[in-house]
């Protein structure tokens, strides 16, 4: 099985944010959630809104340009 960049997901107190996604991205999130569930031994895939959060966190954490700008502040 391939190694995913996204590991186990910690549940945290949410803040509501409403966004619109293209249908194609929503379908990709559903598929990613299925693969993630299998890779991490989950009984069922997480909902797209739950899996998107750690993906965004990971993206921000690994964005070197953002890290550089953040240090300047």
Phi and psi restraints in degrees (range 20) as a CNS / XPLOR table:
assign (resid 1 and name C) (resid 2 and name N)
       (resid 2 and name CA) (resid 2 and name C) 1.0 -73.7 20.0 2
assign (resid 2 and name N) (resid 2 and name CA)
       (resid 2 and name C) (resid 3 and name N) 1.0 151.3 20.0 2
assign (resid 2 and name C) (resid 3 and name N)
       (resid 3 and name CA) (resid 3 and name C) 1.0 -88.1 20.0 2
assign (resid 3 and name N) (resid 3 and name CA)
       (resid 3 and name C) (resid 4 and name N) 1.0 124.1 20.0 2
assign (resid 3 and name C) (resid 4 and name N)
       (resid 4 and name CA) (resid 4 and name C) 1.0 -87.2 20.0 2
assign (resid 4 and name N) (resid 4 and name CA)
       (resid 4 and name C) (resid 5 and name N) 1.0 152.6 20.0 2
assign (resid 4 and name C) (resid 5 and name N)
       (resid 5 and name CA) (resid 5 and name C) 1.0 -72.3 20.0 2
assign (resid 5 and name N) (resid 5 and name CA)
       (resid 5 and name C) (resid 6 and name N) 1.0 -24.7 20.0 2
assign (resid 5 and name C) (resid 6 and name N)
       (resid 6 and name CA) (resid 6 and name C) 1.0 -96.2 20.0 2
assign (resid 6 and name N) (resid 6 and name CA)
       (resid 6 and name C) (resid 7 and name N) 1.0 119.7 20.0 2
assign (resid 6 and name C) (resid 7 and name N)
       (resid 7 and name CA) (resid 7 and name C) 1.0 -94.7 20.0 2
assign (resid 7 and name N) (resid 7 and name CA)
       (resid 7 and name C) (resid 8 and name N) 1.0 -156.4 20.0 2
assign (resid 7 and name C) (resid 8 and name N)
       (resid 8 and name CA) (resid 8 and name C) 1.0 -57.2 20.0 2
assign (resid 8 and name N) (resid 8 and name CA)
       (resid 8 and name C) (resid 9 and name N) 1.0 149.4 20.0 2
assign (resid 8 and name C) (resid 9 and name N)
       (resid 9 and name CA) (resid 9 and name C) 1.0 -111.5 20.0 2
assign (resid 9 and name N) (resid 9 and name CA)
       (resid 9 and name C) (resid 10 and name N) 1.0 127.5 20.0 2
assign (resid 9 and name C) (resid 10 and name N)
       (resid 10 and name CA) (resid 10 and name C) 1.0 -87.2 20.0 2
assign (resid 10 and name N) (resid 10 and name CA)
       (resid 10 and name C) (resid 11 and name N) 1.0 133.9 20.0 2
assign (resid 10 and name C) (resid 11 and name N)
       (resid 11 and name CA) (resid 11 and name C) 1.0 -82.0 20.0 2
assign (resid 11 and name N) (resid 11 and name CA)
       (resid 11 and name C) (resid 12 and name N) 1.0 133.3 20.0 2
assign (resid 11 and name C) (resid 12 and name N)
       (resid 12 and name CA) (resid 12 and name C) 1.0 -135.3 20.0 2
assign (resid 12 and name N) (resid 12 and name CA)
       (resid 12 and name C) (resid 13 and name N) 1.0 160.6 20.0 2
assign (resid 12 and name C) (resid 13 and name N)
       (resid 13 and name CA) (resid 13 and name C) 1.0 -64.3 20.0 2
assign (resid 13 and name N) (resid 13 and name CA)
       (resid 13 and name C) (resid 14 and name N) 1.0 121.7 20.0 2
assign (resid 13 and name C) (resid 14 and name N)
       (resid 14 and name CA) (resid 14 and name C) 1.0 -82.0 20.0 2
assign (resid 14 and name N) (resid 14 and name CA)
       (resid 14 and name C) (resid 15 and name N) 1.0 157.3 20.0 2
assign (resid 14 and name C) (resid 15 and name N)
       (resid 15 and name CA) (resid 15 and name C) 1.0 -119.1 20.0 2
assign (resid 15 and name N) (resid 15 and name CA)
       (resid 15 and name C) (resid 16 and name N) 1.0 128.3 20.0 2
assign (resid 15 and name C) (resid 16 and name N)
       (resid 16 and name CA) (resid 16 and name C) 1.0 -71.9 20.0 2
assign (resid 16 and name N) (resid 16 and name CA)
       (resid 16 and name C) (resid 17 and name N) 1.0 130.7 20.0 2
assign (resid 16 and name C) (resid 17 and name N)
       (resid 17 and name CA) (resid 17 and name C) 1.0 -139.5 20.0 2
assign (resid 17 and name N) (resid 17 and name CA)
       (resid 17 and name C) (resid 18 and name N) 1.0 124.1 20.0 2
assign (resid 17 and name C) (resid 18 and name N)
       (resid 18 and name CA) (resid 18 and name C) 1.0 -104.0 20.0 2
assign (resid 18 and name N) (resid 18 and name CA)
       (resid 18 and name C) (resid 19 and name N) 1.0 127.2 20.0 2
assign (resid 18 and name C) (resid 19 and name N)
       (resid 19 and name CA) (resid 19 and name C) 1.0 -137.0 20.0 2
assign (resid 19 and name N) (resid 19 and name CA)
       (resid 19 and name C) (resid 20 and name N) 1.0 160.4 20.0 2
assign (resid 19 and name C) (resid 20 and name N)
       (resid 20 and name CA) (resid 20 and name C) 1.0 -108.6 20.0 2
assign (resid 20 and name N) (resid 20 and name CA)
       (resid 20 and name C) (resid 21 and name N) 1.0 133.7 20.0 2
assign (resid 20 and name C) (resid 21 and name N)
       (resid 21 and name CA) (resid 21 and name C) 1.0 -116.1 20.0 2
assign (resid 21 and name N) (resid 21 and name CA)
       (resid 21 and name C) (resid 22 and name N) 1.0 148.3 20.0 2
assign (resid 21 and name C) (resid 22 and name N)
       (resid 22 and name CA) (resid 22 and name C) 1.0 -62.8 20.0 2
assign (resid 22 and name N) (resid 22 and name CA)
       (resid 22 and name C) (resid 23 and name N) 1.0 148.1 20.0 2
assign (resid 22 and name C) (resid 23 and name N)
       (resid 23 and name CA) (resid 23 and name C) 1.0 -55.9 20.0 2
assign (resid 23 and name N) (resid 23 and name CA)
       (resid 23 and name C) (resid 24 and name N) 1.0 -37.8 20.0 2
assign (resid 23 and name C) (resid 24 and name N)
       (resid 24 and name CA) (resid 24 and name C) 1.0 -64.5 20.0 2
assign (resid 24 and name N) (resid 24 and name CA)
       (resid 24 and name C) (resid 25 and name N) 1.0 -39.1 20.0 2
assign (resid 24 and name C) (resid 25 and name N)
       (resid 25 and name CA) (resid 25 and name C) 1.0 -68.1 20.0 2
assign (resid 25 and name N) (resid 25 and name CA)
       (resid 25 and name C) (resid 26 and name N) 1.0 -39.8 20.0 2
assign (resid 25 and name C) (resid 26 and name N)
       (resid 26 and name CA) (resid 26 and name C) 1.0 -60.2 20.0 2
assign (resid 26 and name N) (resid 26 and name CA)
       (resid 26 and name C) (resid 27 and name N) 1.0 -43.2 20.0 2
assign (resid 26 and name C) (resid 27 and name N)
       (resid 27 and name CA) (resid 27 and name C) 1.0 -63.9 20.0 2
assign (resid 27 and name N) (resid 27 and name CA)
       (resid 27 and name C) (resid 28 and name N) 1.0 -39.9 20.0 2
assign (resid 27 and name C) (resid 28 and name N)
       (resid 28 and name CA) (resid 28 and name C) 1.0 -63.9 20.0 2
assign (resid 28 and name N) (resid 28 and name CA)
       (resid 28 and name C) (resid 29 and name N) 1.0 -38.9 20.0 2
assign (resid 28 and name C) (resid 29 and name N)
       (resid 29 and name CA) (resid 29 and name C) 1.0 -63.0 20.0 2
assign (resid 29 and name N) (resid 29 and name CA)
       (resid 29 and name C) (resid 30 and name N) 1.0 -38.3 20.0 2
assign (resid 29 and name C) (resid 30 and name N)
       (resid 30 and name CA) (resid 30 and name C) 1.0 -63.8 20.0 2
assign (resid 30 and name N) (resid 30 and name CA)
       (resid 30 and name C) (resid 31 and name N) 1.0 -44.5 20.0 2
assign (resid 30 and name C) (resid 31 and name N)
       (resid 31 and name CA) (resid 31 and name C) 1.0 -66.0 20.0 2
assign (resid 31 and name N) (resid 31 and name CA)
       (resid 31 and name C) (resid 32 and name N) 1.0 -43.7 20.0 2
assign (resid 31 and name C) (resid 32 and name N)
       (resid 32 and name CA) (resid 32 and name C) 1.0 -60.1 20.0 2
assign (resid 32 and name N) (resid 32 and name CA)
       (resid 32 and name C) (resid 33 and name N) 1.0 -42.3 20.0 2
assign (resid 32 and name C) (resid 33 and name N)
       (resid 33 and name CA) (resid 33 and name C) 1.0 -60.4 20.0 2
assign (resid 33 and name N) (resid 33 and name CA)
       (resid 33 and name C) (resid 34 and name N) 1.0 -37.9 20.0 2
assign (resid 33 and name C) (resid 34 and name N)
       (resid 34 and name CA) (resid 34 and name C) 1.0 -65.0 20.0 2
assign (resid 34 and name N) (resid 34 and name CA)
       (resid 34 and name C) (resid 35 and name N) 1.0 -46.6 20.0 2
assign (resid 34 and name C) (resid 35 and name N)
       (resid 35 and name CA) (resid 35 and name C) 1.0 -64.3 20.0 2
assign (resid 35 and name N) (resid 35 and name CA)
       (resid 35 and name C) (resid 36 and name N) 1.0 -42.4 20.0 2
assign (resid 35 and name C) (resid 36 and name N)
       (resid 36 and name CA) (resid 36 and name C) 1.0 -61.6 20.0 2
assign (resid 36 and name N) (resid 36 and name CA)
       (resid 36 and name C) (resid 37 and name N) 1.0 -42.6 20.0 2
assign (resid 36 and name C) (resid 37 and name N)
       (resid 37 and name CA) (resid 37 and name C) 1.0 -61.1 20.0 2
assign (resid 37 and name N) (resid 37 and name CA)
       (resid 37 and name C) (resid 38 and name N) 1.0 -44.7 20.0 2
assign (resid 37 and name C) (resid 38 and name N)
       (resid 38 and name CA) (resid 38 and name C) 1.0 -63.7 20.0 2
assign (resid 38 and name N) (resid 38 and name CA)
       (resid 38 and name C) (resid 39 and name N) 1.0 -43.5 20.0 2
assign (resid 38 and name C) (resid 39 and name N)
       (resid 39 and name CA) (resid 39 and name C) 1.0 -66.9 20.0 2
assign (resid 39 and name N) (resid 39 and name CA)
       (resid 39 and name C) (resid 40 and name N) 1.0 -26.7 20.0 2
assign (resid 39 and name C) (resid 40 and name N)
       (resid 40 and name CA) (resid 40 and name C) 1.0 -110.5 20.0 2
assign (resid 40 and name N) (resid 40 and name CA)
       (resid 40 and name C) (resid 41 and name N) 1.0 10.4 20.0 2
assign (resid 40 and name C) (resid 41 and name N)
       (resid 41 and name CA) (resid 41 and name C) 1.0 67.1 20.0 2
assign (resid 41 and name N) (resid 41 and name CA)
       (resid 41 and name C) (resid 42 and name N) 1.0 29.4 20.0 2
assign (resid 41 and name C) (resid 42 and name N)
       (resid 42 and name CA) (resid 42 and name C) 1.0 -82.6 20.0 2
assign (resid 42 and name N) (resid 42 and name CA)
       (resid 42 and name C) (resid 43 and name N) 1.0 147.8 20.0 2
assign (resid 42 and name C) (resid 43 and name N)
       (resid 43 and name CA) (resid 43 and name C) 1.0 -68.9 20.0 2
assign (resid 43 and name N) (resid 43 and name CA)
       (resid 43 and name C) (resid 44 and name N) 1.0 -33.1 20.0 2
assign (resid 43 and name C) (resid 44 and name N)
       (resid 44 and name CA) (resid 44 and name C) 1.0 -145.2 20.0 2
assign (resid 44 and name N) (resid 44 and name CA)
       (resid 44 and name C) (resid 45 and name N) 1.0 152.8 20.0 2
assign (resid 44 and name C) (resid 45 and name N)
       (resid 45 and name CA) (resid 45 and name C) 1.0 -65.0 20.0 2
assign (resid 45 and name N) (resid 45 and name CA)
       (resid 45 and name C) (resid 46 and name N) 1.0 150.2 20.0 2
assign (resid 45 and name C) (resid 46 and name N)
       (resid 46 and name CA) (resid 46 and name C) 1.0 -76.4 20.0 2
assign (resid 46 and name N) (resid 46 and name CA)
       (resid 46 and name C) (resid 47 and name N) 1.0 156.5 20.0 2
assign (resid 46 and name C) (resid 47 and name N)
       (resid 47 and name CA) (resid 47 and name C) 1.0 -68.0 20.0 2
assign (resid 47 and name N) (resid 47 and name CA)
       (resid 47 and name C) (resid 48 and name N) 1.0 149.0 20.0 2
assign (resid 47 and name C) (resid 48 and name N)
       (resid 48 and name CA) (resid 48 and name C) 1.0 -52.8 20.0 2
assign (resid 48 and name N) (resid 48 and name CA)
       (resid 48 and name C) (resid 49 and name N) 1.0 -39.3 20.0 2
assign (resid 48 and name C) (resid 49 and name N)
       (resid 49 and name CA) (resid 49 and name C) 1.0 -68.4 20.0 2
assign (resid 49 and name N) (resid 49 and name CA)
       (resid 49 and name C) (resid 50 and name N) 1.0 -23.6 20.0 2
assign (resid 49 and name C) (resid 50 and name N)
       (resid 50 and name CA) (resid 50 and name C) 1.0 -83.0 20.0 2
assign (resid 50 and name N) (resid 50 and name CA)
       (resid 50 and name C) (resid 51 and name N) 1.0 -37.3 20.0 2
assign (resid 50 and name C) (resid 51 and name N)
       (resid 51 and name CA) (resid 51 and name C) 1.0 -80.0 20.0 2
assign (resid 51 and name N) (resid 51 and name CA)
       (resid 51 and name C) (resid 52 and name N) 1.0 -25.2 20.0 2
assign (resid 51 and name C) (resid 52 and name N)
       (resid 52 and name CA) (resid 52 and name C) 1.0 -66.3 20.0 2
assign (resid 52 and name N) (resid 52 and name CA)
       (resid 52 and name C) (resid 53 and name N) 1.0 -34.8 20.0 2
assign (resid 52 and name C) (resid 53 and name N)
       (resid 53 and name CA) (resid 53 and name C) 1.0 -60.7 20.0 2
assign (resid 53 and name N) (resid 53 and name CA)
       (resid 53 and name C) (resid 54 and name N) 1.0 -54.6 20.0 2
assign (resid 53 and name C) (resid 54 and name N)
       (resid 54 and name CA) (resid 54 and name C) 1.0 -65.8 20.0 2
assign (resid 54 and name N) (resid 54 and name CA)
       (resid 54 and name C) (resid 55 and name N) 1.0 -25.8 20.0 2
assign (resid 54 and name C) (resid 55 and name N)
       (resid 55 and name CA) (resid 55 and name C) 1.0 -66.7 20.0 2
assign (resid 55 and name N) (resid 55 and name CA)
       (resid 55 and name C) (resid 56 and name N) 1.0 -42.6 20.0 2
assign (resid 55 and name C) (resid 56 and name N)
       (resid 56 and name CA) (resid 56 and name C) 1.0 -66.7 20.0 2
assign (resid 56 and name N) (resid 56 and name CA)
       (resid 56 and name C) (resid 57 and name N) 1.0 -42.0 20.0 2
assign (resid 56 and name C) (resid 57 and name N)
       (resid 57 and name CA) (resid 57 and name C) 1.0 -58.5 20.0 2
assign (resid 57 and name N) (resid 57 and name CA)
       (resid 57 and name C) (resid 58 and name N) 1.0 -44.9 20.0 2
assign (resid 57 and name C) (resid 58 and name N)
       (resid 58 and name CA) (resid 58 and name C) 1.0 -63.3 20.0 2
assign (resid 58 and name N) (resid 58 and name CA)
       (resid 58 and name C) (resid 59 and name N) 1.0 -42.5 20.0 2
assign (resid 58 and name C) (resid 59 and name N)
       (resid 59 and name CA) (resid 59 and name C) 1.0 -59.5 20.0 2
assign (resid 59 and name N) (resid 59 and name CA)
       (resid 59 and name C) (resid 60 and name N) 1.0 -48.2 20.0 2
assign (resid 59 and name C) (resid 60 and name N)
       (resid 60 and name CA) (resid 60 and name C) 1.0 -64.2 20.0 2
assign (resid 60 and name N) (resid 60 and name CA)
       (resid 60 and name C) (resid 61 and name N) 1.0 -40.9 20.0 2
assign (resid 60 and name C) (resid 61 and name N)
       (resid 61 and name CA) (resid 61 and name C) 1.0 -65.0 20.0 2
assign (resid 61 and name N) (resid 61 and name CA)
       (resid 61 and name C) (resid 62 and name N) 1.0 -26.8 20.0 2
assign (resid 61 and name C) (resid 62 and name N)
       (resid 62 and name CA) (resid 62 and name C) 1.0 -106.7 20.0 2
assign (resid 62 and name N) (resid 62 and name CA)
       (resid 62 and name C) (resid 63 and name N) 1.0 4.3 20.0 2
assign (resid 62 and name C) (resid 63 and name N)
       (resid 63 and name CA) (resid 63 and name C) 1.0 -84.4 20.0 2
assign (resid 63 and name N) (resid 63 and name CA)
       (resid 63 and name C) (resid 64 and name N) 1.0 104.6 20.0 2
assign (resid 63 and name C) (resid 64 and name N)
       (resid 64 and name CA) (resid 64 and name C) 1.0 -65.1 20.0 2
assign (resid 64 and name N) (resid 64 and name CA)
       (resid 64 and name C) (resid 65 and name N) 1.0 -37.7 20.0 2
assign (resid 64 and name C) (resid 65 and name N)
       (resid 65 and name CA) (resid 65 and name C) 1.0 -62.3 20.0 2
assign (resid 65 and name N) (resid 65 and name CA)
       (resid 65 and name C) (resid 66 and name N) 1.0 -42.3 20.0 2
assign (resid 65 and name C) (resid 66 and name N)
       (resid 66 and name CA) (resid 66 and name C) 1.0 -65.4 20.0 2
assign (resid 66 and name N) (resid 66 and name CA)
       (resid 66 and name C) (resid 67 and name N) 1.0 -43.0 20.0 2
assign (resid 66 and name C) (resid 67 and name N)
       (resid 67 and name CA) (resid 67 and name C) 1.0 -59.7 20.0 2
assign (resid 67 and name N) (resid 67 and name CA)
       (resid 67 and name C) (resid 68 and name N) 1.0 -41.0 20.0 2
assign (resid 67 and name C) (resid 68 and name N)
       (resid 68 and name CA) (resid 68 and name C) 1.0 -62.5 20.0 2
assign (resid 68 and name N) (resid 68 and name CA)
       (resid 68 and name C) (resid 69 and name N) 1.0 -48.8 20.0 2
assign (resid 68 and name C) (resid 69 and name N)
       (resid 69 and name CA) (resid 69 and name C) 1.0 -64.8 20.0 2
assign (resid 69 and name N) (resid 69 and name CA)
       (resid 69 and name C) (resid 70 and name N) 1.0 -37.3 20.0 2
assign (resid 69 and name C) (resid 70 and name N)
       (resid 70 and name CA) (resid 70 and name C) 1.0 -64.7 20.0 2
assign (resid 70 and name N) (resid 70 and name CA)
       (resid 70 and name C) (resid 71 and name N) 1.0 -40.3 20.0 2
assign (resid 70 and name C) (resid 71 and name N)
       (resid 71 and name CA) (resid 71 and name C) 1.0 -65.0 20.0 2
assign (resid 71 and name N) (resid 71 and name CA)
       (resid 71 and name C) (resid 72 and name N) 1.0 -29.1 20.0 2
assign (resid 71 and name C) (resid 72 and name N)
       (resid 72 and name CA) (resid 72 and name C) 1.0 -71.5 20.0 2
assign (resid 72 and name N) (resid 72 and name CA)
       (resid 72 and name C) (resid 73 and name N) 1.0 -21.6 20.0 2
